[in-house]
Amino acid sequence: MSDKTEAELDTDFDEFEGDHYQVTITVDVIASNPTEAAMLAYWSLNDELPDTFEVKNAEGESEEVTLTDEQKQEALADEIELDVL
């Protein structure tokens, strides 16, 4: 098994411009086991997207970002240009 990350194996990865960020979405649920917890989190995210995210840069510095209603609408607009891995 290779130790390379999916991004390192992706030949198109070098075409992306910008800095690397890790975005974490935390969903608090009460469940009887890890699988049920994951399923409840999936259901929750499918039903209603959060507007607050923990964003960590490549240096490990973390910041909480809350999107405004305008930013959420822009993110869901068809014309936005995002590089999503």
C-alpha positions in Angstrom: 0.0 0.0 0.0 1.4 3.4 -0.9 2.0 6.1 1.7 1.1 8.8 -0.8 -2.0 10.8 -0.2 -4.8 10.9 -2.7 -3.8 14.4 -3.6 -0.2 13.3 -4.4 -1.5 10.4 -6.6 -3.9 12.8 -8.5 -2.0 14.0 -11.6 -4.4 17.0 -11.9 -3.5 18.2 -8.3 -0.7 20.4 -9.6 -3.1 22.4 -11.7 -4.8 23.9 -8.7 -3.7 27.3 -7.6 -3.9 28.5 -4.0 -3.1 27.3 -0.5 -4.1 24.0 1.1 -6.8 24.1 3.7 -8.5 21.4 5.8 -12.2 22.1 6.6 -13.8 20.3 9.4 -17.5 20.1 10.0 -18.5 18.8 13.4 -21.9 17.3 13.9 -22.9 16.4 17.5 -25.2 13.4 17.7 -26.4 10.8 20.2 -26.1 7.3 18.9 -25.6 3.7 20.2 -22.5 3.0 18.0 -20.0 4.7 15.6 -21.8 3.6 12.5 -25.1 4.9 13.7 -23.4 8.2 14.7 -21.9 8.5 11.2 -25.3 7.8 9.6 -27.0 10.4 11.8 -24.3 13.0 10.9 -24.8 12.2 7.2 -28.6 12.5 7.5 -28.1 15.8 9.4 -25.8 17.3 6.8 -28.0 16.1 4.0 -31.0 17.8 5.6 -29.3 21.1 6.5 -25.9 22.3 5.7 -24.0 24.0 8.5 -22.9 27.6 8.2 -19.9 27.4 10.5 -16.7 25.6 9.6 -13.3 25.0 11.2 -10.7 25.8 8.6 -7.1 24.8 9.1 -4.3 25.9 6.9 -1.2 23.9 5.9 0.7 25.2 8.9 -1.9 23.8 11.3 -3.4 27.2 12.2 -7.1 26.8 12.8 -9.9 29.4 12.5 -13.6 29.2 12.8 -15.4 30.7 9.8 -19.2 31.5 9.8 -20.7 32.2 6.4 -23.2 35.0 5.9 -26.4 34.4 4.1 -25.0 36.1 1.1 -21.9 34.0 1.1 -24.0 30.8 1.4 -26.1 31.8 -1.6 -22.9 32.6 -3.6 -21.4 29.2 -2.6 -24.5 27.4 -4.0 -24.7 29.5 -7.2 -23.9 27.7 -10.4 -21.5 30.4 -11.6 -19.0 30.2 -8.7 -15.6 28.9 -9.7 -14.3 26.6 -7.0 -11.4 24.1 -7.2 -12.8 21.2 -5.2 -10.8 18.0 -4.7 
